[in-house]
Amino acid sequence: MKKERKLQPATRDKTCPVCGAAYIYPEKGSRATRFHCEDCAVLPAHFRKILTRLGKRIQTLEKKLKS
């Protein structure tokens, strides 16, 4: 009896919540995760958490300035 291979989920274009960079996930050999790009994935968790909050705050302020 031969085992069937599980298919990978479709690759997706994602945006990192920490730095705002666009990246493709999953990509073979990449350290990128479902939530963070390859560069931000190596940062300690507490830095990513703080930078994500600051990024969201900046986006909110930019939206207020545009309206």
ABEGO torsion letter per residue (X at the ends): XBBBBBBBBBBBBBBBAAAGBBBBOBBBGBABBAABBAAAAABBAAAAAAAAAAAAAAAAAAAAAAX
